[in-house]
């Protein structure tokens, strides 16, 4: 075997080793999605705005909206303000909430002992919340404000 043949075979072996097999990326993404399979889904139970509740009373629409997500042992109450989501866990407990966006980006906020948290800035894209406390692992439905 000549040096040129040997180099050509080595080059082909290296190129083959660098190629990702078909379906490998999709399988990796699917496996990553299973990391929250044990989380309970919190359904959007209520969405209200002050304007809806007081129709005919005010001349202009109110900007504040409220969202409630219910899981079996806890609810996540959200108030939508012009610049933030203000939240409360009921019953109150400490933990963390990860705001997950469909593009894969994430933001983590701390939930204090009274169950209060704030998400700033106000999410402009579709998102969901992943709540983790000492006793809870809850993911909300996807929502857009």
N, C-alpha and C positions, 0 to 999 in steps of 0.2 A: 504494500500500500504506500502510495506516495504521500509526501507531506501535505500537498494540496488536498488530496482526498481526505486525509485525516482531519485537517482544519475544517473542511466542508461538513464532515460528519459531526464534529464537535459544535460547530455553529448551529447546525440543525437541532442537535440535542439541547442546546441552551435555549433556542427559540421555542422549542416544544415545552420545555420546563417552565418558561415564563408565561405561557398561555393558560388562562383559567378555563377549566372544562365547562362545556355548556351546562347551564342549569345550576352551577355551583353558587353563583351570586344570588339567584332566587332562593335557593335552599338556605343560604345564610340569613337572608332577610326574613324568611319564614320562621327560622329557629329563633331569631331575635324577638319576633312578635310574641312568642310563647312565654317570654319572661314575666308577663303580667297576667298569665292565664288564671292564677289563683286569686286575682283581685275581683272583688264584687262590683257589679255594674250599678251605678247610681243613676236612676232614671230622672229626667226632667219632669218634676211633678207639677210645677206651677210657674207661669211666667205672667207677670202683671206690670202695668205701668199706672202711674197716678192718673194719667189722662183717661185710661180705660175705666178705672174705678170711679172717677168723678165726671163722667161724660155729661155735658150740658151745664156743668157748674163753672168751668173755667173757659176763658176766651181763647187760650193758647194751650198747646200740648205740653205736658210736663216731660222733662228729659229723664227723670229717674225711673228705672225699671228694677224689678226684683225677680230673681230666679231661685227656685228651690230644687235641689237634687236630693232624692230620697234613696237610702240604702236600708238594709234591714234594721241596723242598730244606730244609725247616725244620719243626720241630714246636713247638707251644705247649703247655707243661705247666702245669697249674693245680692248686693245692691250695686247697680250700675250707675256710676256718677260720670260726669264729663271727662275726668282724667284718670279714673281708677275703678277697679272692682273691689268693693269692700265686702269682706266675708266673715261669717260666723259659723262655727260648728255647733250643732245641737244634738246631744248634750256637749258641753264645752270640754275640750281636752287639747293638749299640746301635740304638735307633730309638724309635718312638712307637707306642702302642696307643690307638686311639680305641674306647671302649666305646659302642656304639650301641644305643639302646632303641627299641622299636617305636613309642613315642609321638613319636619324632623328637628327643628329647633326647640329648645326647652328653657324654662325659667323656673327656678325654685324659690319659694317664699316660706318663711317660718310662721307657724301657727303658735300663738302664745298660750299660756295656761288657761286663759279665759275663752279660748277657741277663736280668737280674733285674728284676722290676717288682711293684708292689702296687696293687691296685684297692680303694679304700676310699671309701665304705662298701660292704659286700657287696651286689651287685645283688639286688633283691627282685622285679624284673619280668623278662620275657623280654628277652634281649640277645644281641648278637654282638660279636666283636672285629675291628677292622680294624688289622692290623699293617703298618707301613711302616718299612723299613730302607733302607740304601743299595742293597741288591740284591733286596729282597722287597716285594711288595704282595699281602697275603693277607687274606682275610675268612673268618671261621669261620661255621659253621652257627649258626642261632638256637638258643639254649639257655635253659632255666629251671632254676634251682637248687632 
